[in-house]
Amino acid sequence: MGLRSLLSRIMNAKSNEVISIKTVGYDDEARIAVQAYAIQVVVEILAALVSKCEIKTYRDGKSFRGEEWYLFNVKPNVNQTAVQFKNELVRKTLVRGESLVVSAGKQIICADSWSTQEYALYPNRFSQVARGSFTFQKTFDMGDVLYLTYSNGGVRQILTEMLDEHNRFLETASSTYVKSGGQKGILEITPLAQGQPDFEEKFDVLMNNYFKTYFDAKNAVLPLWGGMKYTSQTAGETKRTVSEATDYISMLNDALEKAAIAFNVSPAIVKGNVENISEALSMTLTSAVDPFAKMLSDEITAKRYTKEQVLRGCYAKVCTNNLKHLDVLEMANAVDKLIASGFYSTNELREKTGEQRIPEAWADKHTRTKNYETIEGGGNSNE
């Protein structure tokens, strides 16, 4: 299994599945298991953030909830919720570099594989579109699908460099760790023991069965025959040291940091640091989440709305404003200012804080206090 196959494993992994050394294997794949884990962590963070975003739909410039809104925010198809669908879409786009969403009746489905026919003056076409064991028996035009591409050219180069670097580090660390933690000893066999008629049979059982069980067990007794003496050579200086064990932790941290940088995510979020978490989240939203949200918004609008509809104010927008946790008690003064200045209505602010809308007309109105009126319109005149 090479890097491409391993990345495919990550892309198709379930949300609770972690690609580890045991999952991948103990041969050459073990060398890239650490990096695979780092990539998976970063991609899952971005997928989780985007999947929390509401895809708002607008009609005549005003937010409107209809069939299109329900499709992207509640039930895109019979087998997935909106969160599952968006999570899969992000993972496939980031890891594979592209993703394809096709319509089937009133459902939208994220494809697993497809063939692309590219044209210069005509829309590209997609055939052999498959999802699981099912293959669509039709060809889709570019205008009929949502096609996302992740064109960050630096990511592939950075990941390749990380792979080569960690291969060298892991080979060295693994060799040191195995040697320091292995069992070594000296087996003395006298000529008397070697002269016994069944010596070859006993020696074979001793080396292949008894010693293996003895070394693998935490507590064990090693049976020996007359004329044999075993002396362990693993005490003292050959014990595993703390520094050798922490080599792996250091390499994992380094892998997480480089993978985060490659995907424009703050390393502090990937490592779980709580210090300056607000700044780290803001940086991640600005450099990683917002560009993906803009790409998805533009693709939905371009493919599912006509030119005339867009010019009338009909479009879709992936809203990232609600990703930060807001404490309504701490922001009470800000809420008062935003409403008093007419910047937001009551219902608009309630939506941003995760509260239910108030089914009253006054809650949708924008109001301003006297403090925000112009000089000509403010105050009382007794003249």
C-alpha positions as CSV (number, residue, x, y, z in Angstrom):
1,M,0.0,0.0,0.0
2,G,1.5,3.3,-1.1
3,L,0.8,6.9,-0.1
4,R,-2.1,7.2,-2.6
5,S,-3.8,4.1,-1.3
6,L,-3.3,5.2,2.3
7,L,-4.7,8.6,1.6
8,S,-7.7,6.9,0.0
9,R,-8.1,5.0,3.3
10,I,-8.2,8.3,5.2
11,M,-10.7,9.8,2.7
12,N,-13.1,6.9,3.1
13,A,-12.6,6.3,6.8
14,K,-15.6,6.6,9.1
15,S,-15.6,9.6,11.4
16,N,-14.7,7.4,14.4
17,E,-12.0,5.4,12.6
18,V,-8.4,6.2,13.1
19,I,-5.7,5.0,10.7
20,S,-3.0,3.6,12.9
21,I,0.0,1.4,12.5
22,K,-2.1,-1.6,13.4
23,T,-4.7,-0.7,10.9
24,V,-2.2,-0.2,8.1
25,G,0.3,-2.9,8.7
26,Y,3.8,-3.5,10.0
27,D,5.9,-3.5,6.8
28,D,6.7,-0.4,4.8
29,E,3.3,1.1,5.6
30,A,4.3,1.5,9.2
31,R,6.7,4.2,8.2
32,I,4.0,6.5,7.0
33,A,1.4,5.7,9.6
34,V,2.3,8.6,11.8
35,Q,2.0,11.0,8.9
36,A,-1.3,9.4,7.8
37,Y,-2.6,10.0,11.3
38,A,-1.6,13.6,11.2
39,I,-3.3,14.2,7.9
40,Q,-6.4,12.5,9.1
41,V,-6.5,14.7,12.2
42,V,-6.2,17.9,10.3
43,V,-8.8,16.9,7.6
44,E,-11.3,15.8,10.2
45,I,-11.0,19.2,12.0
46,L,-11.8,21.0,8.8
47,A,-14.6,18.6,7.9
48,A,-16.1,19.1,11.4
49,L,-16.0,22.9,11.1
50,V,-17.5,23.0,7.6
51,S,-20.2,20.5,8.5
52,K,-21.4,22.8,11.2
53,C,-22.0,25.6,8.7
54,E,-25.5,26.4,7.6
55,I,-25.9,26.7,3.8
56,K,-28.3,29.6,3.6
57,T,-30.5,30.1,0.5
58,Y,-31.7,33.5,-0.6
59,R,-34.6,34.7,-2.7
60,D,-34.8,38.3,-3.8
61,G,-31.9,39.1,-1.5
62,K,-33.6,37.7,1.6
63,S,-32.9,34.5,3.5
64,F,-35.5,31.9,2.5
65,R,-36.0,28.3,3.6
66,G,-37.4,26.1,0.9
67,E,-36.7,22.8,-0.8
68,E,-33.1,23.8,-1.6
69,W,-32.4,24.8,2.0
70,Y,-33.8,21.5,3.3
71,L,-31.7,19.5,0.9
72,F,-28.4,21.0,2.0
73,N,-29.1,21.4,5.7
74,V,-31.4,18.5,6.7
75,K,-31.6,15.6,4.4
76,P,-29.5,15.5,1.2
77,N,-30.3,11.8,0.5
78,V,-31.9,8.8,2.0
79,N,-28.7,7.5,3.6
80,Q,-27.1,10.6,5.1
81,T,-27.9,13.6,7.2
82,A,-26.6,17.0,6.1
83,V,-23.7,16.9,8.6
84,Q,-22.6,13.5,7.3
85,F,-22.9,14.7,3.7
86,K,-20.8,17.8,4.2
87,N,-18.2,16.0,6.3
88,E,-17.7,13.5,3.5
89,L,-17.6,16.2,0.8
90,V,-14.8,18.1,2.7
91,R,-12.7,15.0,3.3
92,K,-12.9,13.9,-0.3
93,T,-12.1,17.4,-1.7
94,L,-9.1,17.9,0.6
95,V,-7.5,14.5,0.4
96,R,-8.3,13.5,-3.2
97,G,-8.1,17.1,-4.5
98,E,-11.5,17.0,-6.1
99,S,-15.1,15.8,-5.3
100,L,-18.2,15.3,-7.4
101,V,-21.8,15.6,-6.3
102,V,-24.6,14.4,-8.6
103,S,-28.3,14.7,-8.5
104,A,-30.6,11.7,-8.5
105,G,-34.2,12.9,-8.4
106,K,-34.5,15.1,-5.3
107,Q,-31.4,13.7,-3.8
108,I,-27.7,14.8,-4.0
109,I,-25.0,12.2,-3.7
110,C,-21.3,12.5,-3.3
111,A,-19.6,10.1,-5.8
112,D,-16.8,7.7,-4.9
113,S,-15.3,7.4,-8.4
114,W,-15.9,8.7,-12.0
115,S,-14.3,9.2,-15.4
116,T,-13.8,12.7,-16.8
117,Q,-13.9,13.8,-20.4
118,E,-12.4,17.3,-20.7
119,Y,-13.2,19.7,-23.5
120,A,-11.9,23.2,-24.3
121,L,-15.0,24.8,-25.7
122,Y,-17.8,22.6,-24.3
123,P,-18.7,21.6,-20.8
124,N,-16.7,18.7,-19.4
125,R,-18.6,15.4,-19.0
126,F,-18.5,12.8,-16.2
127,S,-19.2,9.1,-16.9
128,Q,-19.0,5.8,-14.9
129,V,-20.1,7.8,-11.8
130,A,-20.2,5.3,-8.9
131,R,-21.3,5.3,-5.4
132,G,-20.5,2.2,-3.5
133,S,-21.5,-0.8,-5.6
134,F,-23.9,1.3,-7.7
135,T,-22.9,2.9,-11.0
136,F,-25.1,5.5,-12.7
137,Q,-26.0,4.5,-16.3
138,K,-25.8,8.0,-17.6
139,T,-23.3,10.8,-18.4
140,F,-23.4,14.0,-16.4
141,D,-22.6,17.4,-17.9
142,M,-20.6,19.9,-15.9
143,G,-23.6,22.1,-15.5
144,D,-25.5,19.2,-13.9
145,V,-23.1,18.5,-11.1
146,L,-21.2,20.1,-8.2
147,Y,-17.5,19.7,-8.9
148,L,-15.1,21.0,-6.3
149,T,-11.3,21.1,-6.7
150,Y,-8.7,21.8,-4.0
151,S,-5.9,23.5,-6.0
152,N,-3.4,24.2,-3.2
153,G,-0.4,23.1,-5.1
154,G,1.9,23.4,-2.1
155,V,0.1,20.7,-0.2
156,R,1.3,17.8,-2.3
157,Q,4.8,19.0,-2.2
158,I,4.8,19.6,1.5
159,L,3.2,16.1,2.2
160,T,5.9,14.5,0.0
161,E,8.7,16.2,1.8
162,M,7.1,15.2,5.2
163,L,6.9,11.6,4.0
164,D,10.5,11.4,3.0
165,E,11.7,13.1,6.2
166,H,9.6,11.0,8.5
167,N,10.7,7.8,6.8
168,R,14.3,8.6,7.8
169,F,13.3,9.6,11.3
170,L,11.1,6.5,11.9
171,E,13.7,4.1,10.5
172,T,16.3,5.4,12.9
173,A,14.0,5.6,15.9
174,S,12.5,2.2,15.3
175,S,15.9,0.6,15.0
176,T,17.0,2.2,18.3
177,Y,13.8,1.3,20.1
178,V,13.8,-2.3,19.0
179,K,17.4,-2.9,19.9
180,S,17.1,-1.2,23.3
181,G,13.9,-3.2,24.2
182,G,14.9,-6.6,22.8
183,Q,15.9,-9.6,24.8
184,K,19.5,-10.8,24.5
185,G,21.4,-13.6,26.3
186,I,24.0,-16.3,26.2
187,L,23.1,-20.0,26.1
188,E,25.9,-22.4,27.2
189,I,25.6,-26.0,26.1
190,T,28.1,-28.6,27.4
191,P,29.4,-31.5,25.3
192,L,27.5,-33.8,27.5
193,A,24.2,-32.2,26.5
194,Q,25.1,-32.2,22.8
195,G,25.9,-35.9,22.9
196,Q,22.4,-37.0,24.0
197,P,20.5,-38.9,21.2
198,D,17.5,-36.5,21.2
199,F,19.6,-33.3,21.4
200,E,18.5,-31.9,18.0
201,E,14.8,-32.3,18.7
202,K,15.1,-30.8,22.2
203,F,17.2,-27.9,20.9
204,D,14.6,-27.1,18.2
205,V,11.8,-27.1,20.7
206,L,13.8,-24.9,23.1
207,M,14.7,-22.3,20.5
208,N,11.4,-22.1,18.6
209,N,8.9,-22.6,21.3
210,Y,10.2,-22.2,24.9
211,F,12.4,-19.1,24.3
212,K,9.7,-17.4,22.2
213,T,7.1,-17.9,25.0
214,Y,9.7,-16.8,27.6
215,F,10.5,-13.5,25.8
216,D,6.9,-12.6,25.0
217,A,5.6,-13.2,28.5
218,K,5.7,-10.6,31.3
219,N,6.4,-13.3,33.9
220,A,7.7,-16.8,32.8
221,V,10.0,-19.7,33.7
222,L,12.4,-21.1,31.1
223,P,12.9,-24.9,31.3
224,L,16.4,-26.1,30.5
225,W,17.9,-29.6,30.3
226,G,21.0,-30.8,32.0
227,G,24.2,-29.3,30.5
228,M,22.5,-26.1,29.5
229,K,22.8,-22.6,31.1
230,Y,21.1,-19.4,30.0
231,T,22.4,-15.9,31.1
232,S,20.4,-12.8,30.3
233,Q,22.4,-9.8,28.8
234,T,19.5,-7.2,28.8
235,A,19.9,-5.7,32.2
236,G,21.3,-2.3,33.0
237,E,22.4,-0.2,30.1
238,T,20.2,-1.9,27.5
239,K,16.9,-0.9,29.1
240,R,14.6,1.4,27.1
241,T,15.1,5.0,28.1
242,V,12.5,7.7,28.4
243,S,14.1,9.8,25.7
244,E,13.8,7.0,23.2
245,A,10.1,6.6,23.9
246,T,9.5,10.3,23.6
247,D,11.1,10.3,20.1
248,Y,7.8,9.1,18.8
249,I,5.9,11.8,20.6
250,S,8.2,14.4,19.2
251,M,7.8,13.1,15.7
252,L,4.0,13.0,16.0
253,N,3.9,16.6,17.2
254,D,6.2,17.6,14.3
255,A,3.9,15.7,11.8
256,L,0.8,17.3,13.2
257,E,2.3,20.8,12.9
258,K,3.5,20.3,9.3
259,A,0.2,18.8,8.2
260,A,-1.7,21.7,9.9
261,I,0.5,24.3,8.0
262,A,-0.1,22.4,4.8
263,F,-3.8,22.8,5.1
264,N,-3.7,26.4,6.5
265,V,-4.9,25.3,9.9
266,S,-3.5,26.7,13.1
267,P,-1.2,24.1,14.7
268,A,-2.5,25.1,18.1
269,I,-5.9,23.7,17.3
270,V,-4.5,20.5,15.9
271,K,-2.4,19.9,19.1
272,G,-5.3,20.8,21.4
273,N,-3.6,23.9,23.0
274,V,-6.1,26.0,24.8
275,E,-3.9,29.1,25.1
276,N,-4.9,31.8,22.6
277,I,-7.5,29.4,21.2
278,S,-9.7,32.2,20.0
279,E,-6.9,33.7,17.9
280,A,-6.1,30.2,16.6
281,L,-9.7,29.5,15.6
282,S,-9.9,32.9,13.9
283,M,-6.8,32.2,11.9
284,T,-8.2,28.8,10.8
285,L,-11.5,30.2,9.8
286,T,-9.9,32.9,7.8
287,S,-7.3,30.9,6.0
288,A,-8.9,27.4,5.7
289,V,-12.7,27.4,6.3
290,D,-13.7,30.6,4.6
291,P,-12.0,29.8,1.3
292,F,-13.7,26.4,1.2
293,A,-17.0,27.9,2.1
294,K,-16.7,30.5,-0.7
295,M,-15.8,27.8,-3.2
296,L,-18.8,25.7,-2.2
297,S,-21.1,28.7,-2.2
298,D,-20.1,29.8,-5.7
299,E,-20.4,26.2,-7.0
300,I,-24.0,25.8,-5.6
301,T,-25.0,29.2,-6.9
302,A,-23.5,28.7,-10.3
303,K,-24.9,25.2,-10.9
304,R,-28.3,25.3,-9.1
305,Y,-29.5,28.9,-10.0
306,T,-30.0,30.5,-13.4
307,K,-28.4,33.8,-14.4
308,E,-31.7,35.5,-14.2
309,Q,-32.3,34.2,-10.7
310,V,-28.9,35.3,-9.4
311,L,-29.4,38.8,-10.8
312,R,-32.7,38.9,-8.9
313,G,-30.9,38.1,-5.6
314,C,-31.3,34.3,-5.5
315,Y,-28.2,32.5,-4.4
316,A,-26.7,30.1,-1.8
317,K,-24.1,31.0,0.9
318,V,-22.2,28.8,3.3
319,C,-22.4,30.7,6.6
320,T,-19.3,30.4,8.8
321,N,-20.4,33.1,11.3
322,N,-21.7,30.6,13.8
323,L,-18.6,28.5,14.2
324,K,-17.3,30.5,17.2
325,H,-19.0,29.8,20.6
326,L,-20.7,32.9,21.8
327,D,-21.5,33.6,25.5
328,V,-24.6,35.8,25.5
329,L,-23.9,37.1,29.0
330,E,-20.4,38.3,28.0
331,M,-21.7,39.9,24.8
332,A,-24.7,41.7,26.3
333,N,-23.3,45.1,25.8
334,A,-22.3,44.3,22.2
335,V,-25.8,42.9,21.5
336,D,-27.4,46.2,22.8
337,K,-25.1,48.3,20.6
338,L,-25.7,46.1,17.5
339,I,-29.5,46.4,17.8
340,A,-29.5,50.1,18.9
341,S,-27.4,51.0,15.9
342,G,-29.7,49.2,13.5
343,F,-26.9,46.9,12.4
344,Y,-28.9,43.7,13.2
345,S,-32.5,42.9,14.0
346,T,-33.4,40.9,17.1
347,N,-34.0,37.7,15.1
348,E,-30.8,38.1,13.1
349,L,-28.8,38.2,16.4
350,R,-30.7,35.3,17.9
351,E,-29.8,33.2,14.9
352,K,-26.2,34.0,15.3
353,T,-26.2,33.0,18.9
354,G,-28.1,29.7,18.2
355,E,-31.4,30.9,19.7
356,Q,-34.8,30.4,18.1
357,R,-36.4,33.2,16.1
358,I,-39.2,35.1,17.7
359,P,-42.4,34.8,15.6
360,E,-43.3,38.5,15.9
361,A,-43.0,41.2,13.3
362,W,-41.1,43.5,15.6
363,A,-38.3,41.0,16.0
364,D,-37.4,41.3,12.3
365,K,-37.3,45.1,12.2
366,H,-34.1,47.2,12.3
367,T,-34.3,50.0,14.9
368,R,-32.0,52.9,15.9
369,T,-31.9,54.9,19.1
370,K,-31.8,58.7,19.1
371,N,-28.1,58.5,19.7
372,Y,-27.6,57.2,16.1
373,E,-29.8,59.8,14.4
374,T,-28.3,62.6,12.3
375,I,-27.9,66.1,13.8
376,E,-30.7,67.4,11.7
377,G,-33.1,64.7,12.9
378,G,-32.1,64.4,16.5
379,G,-33.3,66.3,19.6
380,N,-36.4,68.4,20.1
381,S,-37.1,71.8,18.5
382,N,-39.2,74.4,20.4
383,E,-38.7,77.1,17.7
